[in-house]
């Protein structure tokens, strides 16, 4: 197929990856369809400073998140400043928002007696909520920029993008009831943006366990069904989160945190099995997170042996932006979908090695993203120019055969790097040539179906 005849957006990316190491490991079930036709594992670490994981001075802080994708794409913490008010700080992931002052940290959280801890936490929660609401009120409609750890200075000409969630994080250990401040500006919503109050430790644990932005948002949304009084209590999230896992990613039937604690205590053995199953499957999510993390860099020799037509599908040197689109695709996947993609990716690499072939692939699609098809492949010993010639036909074939409009291709290249391609077309491909190409690549493959839940059965 001549690429010049193809109508759509085509982006390719080539990168080496760091050596892979070992790791510890939806509200509505989704149906996974895989045409059946490894990499080693990675280390993702929640780096801790002192005892709590995050300490800072004057409200300036850094969170190191367990999940590479959470850290590399969304950075979890950015420092945004308005152009006019340089002292105003906002931390944003473009989906979640914190104010720098909203995360109040103590040099030693255990140094205060309980009554003083309550007084400190109450005062700082009130101040943080006020600053968060001030940011939501004033940081729109005016230029804002942030220091991104990889992209450098990123500017938002019209201010903050749409904010889905405001978070007030207070560093406190143990249960703290903030309801005494309910009538003293501790809102649960401001300008249609829901606000969640959590201890810093609880939030980090939730982020570590759920790993993905969509799953964290889903959990925060589920918490909104709790009684208002529970929404202003911080430091006792464990039982509620364990109830959420036992229910397969839902708080249905939970009438409050006290009720969640009773249920979890009665189902302790079941919870232990659920946690074990979840962590075993979370390993595979790390493989896809590694791909997303490595997208930020590109092979120095990516252009060697490629034609001018092939090079046109890559970002020009010094103007790399398309990798962000690829990262966004992976970041928007739920945890179980990402894990199944990682499992398929590892299985494809292993099968290719066992079969002794130079190229093997499989395709997957999920009901939650009906426009997408994901193609996972493994190659060895194929010249870059020859591998480039296989990418475009494979993606077109997947789009045509599965009647999709979006395709993401990930290839493990010689177990030393990744080749990633992203193609978007306005309408599903249906010409005789395209359908024939789809049949050639995918019609002979065996199909399997699976139901995906947050905690695998």
HELIX and SHEET records of a PDB file:
HELIX    1   1 UNK A    3  UNK A    5  5                                   3    
HELIX    2   2 UNK A   68  UNK A   72  1                                   5    
HELIX    3   3 UNK A  114  UNK A  138  1                                  25    
HELIX    4   4 UNK A  179  UNK A  181  5                                   3    
HELIX    5   5 UNK A  200  UNK A  210  1                                  11    
HELIX    6   6 UNK A  213  UNK A  223  1                                  11    
HELIX    7   7 UNK A  228  UNK A  231  1                                   4    
HELIX    8   8 UNK A  238  UNK A  246  1                                   9    
HELIX    9   9 UNK A  257  UNK A  266  1                                  10    
HELIX   10  10 UNK A  268  UNK A  294  1                                  27    
HELIX   11  11 UNK A  308  UNK A  311  1                                   4    
HELIX   12  12 UNK A  322  UNK A  331  1                                  10    
HELIX   13  13 UNK A  335  UNK A  355  1                                  21    
HELIX   14  14 UNK A  367  UNK A  369  5                                   3    
HELIX   15  15 UNK A  384  UNK A  402  1                                  19    
HELIX   16  16 UNK A  432  UNK A  442  1                                  11    
SHEET    1   A 7 UNK A   9  UNK A  16  0                                        
SHEET    2   A 7 UNK A 417  UNK A 424 -1                                        
SHEET    3   A 7 UNK A 406  UNK A 413 -1                                        
SHEET    4   A 7 UNK A 372  UNK A 379  1                                        
SHEET    5   A 7 UNK A 359  UNK A 366 -1                                        
SHEET    6   A 7 UNK A  30  UNK A  36 -1                                        
SHEET    7   A 7 UNK A 446  UNK A 452 -1                                        
SHEET    1   B 3 UNK A  79  UNK A  82  0                                        
SHEET    2   B 3 UNK A 144  UNK A 148 -1                                        
SHEET    3   B 3 UNK A 152  UNK A 156 -1                                        
SHEET    1   C 5 UNK A  90  UNK A  92  0                                        
SHEET    2   C 5 UNK A  96  UNK A  99 -1                                        
SHEET    3   C 5 UNK A 165  UNK A 170  1                                        
SHEET    4   C 5 UNK A 193  UNK A 199  1                                        
SHEET    5   C 5 UNK A 189  UNK A 190 -1                                        
SHEET    1   D 2 UNK A 176  UNK A 177  0                                        
SHEET    2   D 2 UNK A 233  UNK A 234 -1                                        
END                                                                             
